Amino acid sequence: METLNVFKEYSSKRLKNYPKIIYSNLYKKVLNNFCFEFYINKENYLFSPYYVLLRGGKYNELLDFVEKNEDFFDSLREFILNSLFVYSALIEENSYYLTKPQSIVIARMIHKEEHKFEVKFYAHYQDELLNSYNDKIYIGRDFLNLKNFERKYLGLKKYMLSLVEQNNKIQIRAKTKLRYFDDYKKPYLDEIEYLTNESVSDSMERIKLFPEKKLKDISKVKSVEVLDNILHIINFMVELRDFTQEFESKLRLREENDFVKYLTKYLKDLVDGIRYLTKLSVEIQLKISDYSIF
């Protein structure tokens, strides 16, 4: 219910507090094949890109609001997509799925507090969506504040918080989902928890050194320091990624299918974070070098 109450504050309005971006063909495709899914009262309501209800019960209050506020949802779609462009590499990282002719994107919005939402993204094929909904592929997540597009620490804090959250879920679900829990606990689960805590702790200390919201706000002199810290964080996360991939491969070989999907989501968030950090490092290096690509 909180989700709808927040949306009602924007009734008959468009969001305007986000930068306008000229989209590449990839981003245009995502925009045109973007399905909202709202998690309300423990049920998911899935809407087509044209705001037709595809899944979920007949929640008349929600259906009536969506029908009368398509302009708002058009702007919300742009707000989300532009957030991914500026503070993520999720679209680029998943271009393999998203460029396929039949691909659509599902953005599941989960209210957290006030105007803040967690958004989980999935890819699927349009012609298989209704009959094989559960076959959707998780491609990443984002955390939004509809009141404030810009984010401190270049938007990096969300990746650290996501890793902590996903690790906690892994540790809890491993106890009930793994058939051979004792075989994995010390060599893998304990090590992932240690590496996650070490990576997040070190990364947060470094991220706090550059609280600016935009790359253009960072001086060229400070950019050198910021780049060094970003490359250091990448090294930590690559080590964690490689270890997690080893664990995932072992689980698949031993057909631990009830658990491995949770580890895959953790790995997906990790890879997305590395890709975004790499994207930032290239942009900063261009700034430092005075090399203009335009």
C-alpha positions, 0 to 999 in steps of 0.5 A, spaced: 500 500 500 505 504 501 507 504 494 501 506 491 500 512 496 507 514 494 505 514 487 499 518 489 503 524 491 505 525 483 498 524 481 497 528 474 504 530 474 511 528 471 517 527 474 522 533 472 528 532 477 532 528 472 537 529 466 535 529 459 539 524 456 539 522 448 539 514 448 543 510 444 539 504 440 540 499 446 537 504 451 531 506 446 530 498 446 530 498 453 525 504 454 520 501 449 520 494 452 520 496 459 515 493 464 513 495 471 512 490 476 509 493 483 510 489 489 504 491 493 501 487 499 505 481 498 503 480 491 506 482 484 502 486 479 506 486 472 504 491 467 506 491 459 509 497 456 503 500 454 500 499 462 496 493 461 495 489 467 499 482 465 499 478 472 496 480 478 489 480 481 484 485 480 486 491 484 482 496 482 485 502 486 491 501 482 489 499 475 485 506 476 491 510 478 495 507 472 490 508 467 489 515 469 497 517 470 500 514 464 504 521 463 507 520 470 509 512 469 512 515 462 517 519 466 518 514 472 520 509 466 525 515 464 527 516 471 529 509 472 533 508 465 537 515 466 539 513 473 542 506 470 545 510 465 549 515 470 550 510 476 550 503 473 552 499 468 547 494 468 544 495 461 551 495 458 553 489 462 546 485 460 546 487 452 547 480 451 540 479 453 537 486 452 539 486 444 535 480 442 529 482 438 524 479 443 527 481 449 523 485 454 525 488 461 521 487 468 522 492 473 520 490 480 519 496 484 519 494 492 518 500 497 523 501 502 521 508 506 518 515 504 520 516 496 525 510 496 525 504 492 529 498 491 528 496 483 530 489 481 531 488 474 529 481 470 530 480 462 525 475 459 522 474 452 515 477 450 512 471 447 514 467 453 512 472 458 505 469 460 506 462 459 513 462 462 514 468 467 518 464 472 523 463 467 525 470 467 533 472 468 535 476 474 540 482 471 541 486 477 538 491 481 538 499 483 536 503 489 532 510 487 530 516 491 524 519 487 525 526 490 533 526 489 536 523 482 543 525 484 547 520 489 553 521 493 559 517 493 558 517 485 552 512 487 557 507 489 554 506 496 548 502 493 553 496 491 556 495 498 550 495 501 547 490 496 553 485 497 552 485 505 544 484 504 546 478 499 551 475 503 546 475 509 541 472 504 546 467 502 548 465 509 541 464 511 538 460 505 545 456 505 542 452 512 536 450 509 537 449 501 544 446 501 544 438 501 551 438 504 551 444 508 557 442 512 561 441 506 561 448 503 561 452 510 568 453 511 571 453 505 566 457 501 561 460 505 565 462 511 570 465 506 565 469 502 562 472 508 570 474 510 571 477 503 565 481 503 566 484 509 573 486 508 571 488 501 565 492 503 569 495 509 575 497 505 571 500 500 566 504 504 572 508 507 575 509 500 568 511 497 567 516 503 573 520 501 570 523 495 563 525 497 561 529 490 555 527 486 558 528 479 565 526 476 565 533 473 565 536 480 571 533 482 577 537 480 583 534 476 588 533 482 583 530 486 581 525 480 588 522 480 586 520 488 579 518 486 582 513 480 587 510 485 581 508 490 576 506 484 582 501 482 583 498 489 576 497 490 575 493 483 581 489 485 578 487 491 571 485 488 575 481 482 578 477 488 571 476 491 568 475 484 573 469 482 572 466 488 564 466 488 564 463 481 568 458 483 563 456 488 558 457 483 561 452 478 562 447 484 554 447 486 552 446 479 556 440 478 553 437 484 546 439 482 545 444 488 539 447 484 535 449 490 541 454 493 545 456 487 540 461 484 541 465 490 549 465 489 548 467 482 544 473 484 549 475 489 554 474 483 550 478 478 550 484 483 558 483 484 559 483 476 555 489 475 559 493 480 565 491 477 563 493 470 560 500 473 567 501 477 570 500 470 566 505 467 568 510 472 575 509 471 575 510 464 571 516 464 576 519 470 582 517 466 580 521 460 579 527 464 586 526 467 589 525 461 585 531 457 584 527 452 577 529 448 573 524 444 569 529 441 
